[in-house]
Amino acid sequence: MTAGSSTNLERAKLRFIEDLKEAGITARSVLEAIKKVPREAFMPPAFKAASYENRALPIGEGQTISQPYIVALMTHALDVQPAHKVLEIGTGSGYQAAILCKLARRVYSIERFSSLAAGADKLLATLNITNFVGKVGDGSVGWPEQAPFDRIIVTAASPKVPQPLLEQLKVGGLLVIPIGPQEGEQRLMRYYKRNDGTIGEYFLGNVRFVPLVGKEGLKPDAKSA
Ligand code: SAM
């Protein structure tokens, strides 16, 4: 990358941060985390110049790195605190995980494609992020050996809320997940586990995500991937 292009990216990032503030993403910790993580490192080589455009882009295996605004919105809604243990389902490029790692004590992340998981692992190590633990598997059933979690974020769309994820959430914990069909829009939801174990819900907006393919998501045989 040339010095000129990195200056352009830096400017685009600062503009993007201003746009986020305008859109109501005001938590200083979230904006700082976004500022610290170079999205260009997670982008496909041909698209690095578009790192701070609000677009989802291909990362291989038919998957995408999510739009940066949606990453910011989901991170903001998750209200991560420094002592938190966070579970992410759908590591993908590792960009969302890198941001969560700047906010939380430890981030556990599950990806169903080993090629993507390996790429993310390598990239996060290159960025000296040491509080990330990744694994390959079906995240729709969560990570029972590491539960409970203070926060859970799912970056793929599920037809319904996976019950194991609610069970693996601490009391007082938050789960952010897109719910809806594979085609078309889904509803980005935040679930809250109350002291008595009941679940509150809050609608964050309409989104479009690739499907959560697994036992508690879209059944693998319903999708030839
Ligand atoms: N968080 C990612 C990032 O920052 O680049 C974007 C994730 S992409 C929109 C959704 C990811 O979820 C894909 O990489 C996909 O392979 C993964 N995925 C889908 N179903 C899954 C499952 N059951 N378990 C784990 N990962 C899954």
Residues whose N, C-alpha, C, O or C-beta is under 5 A from the ligand:
A	BS01	SAM	Q63 T64 I65 S66 I89 G90 T91 G92 S93 G94 Y95 Q96 A97 I110 E111 R112 F113 G137 D138 G139 S140 T155 A156 V210 P211 L212 V213 G214
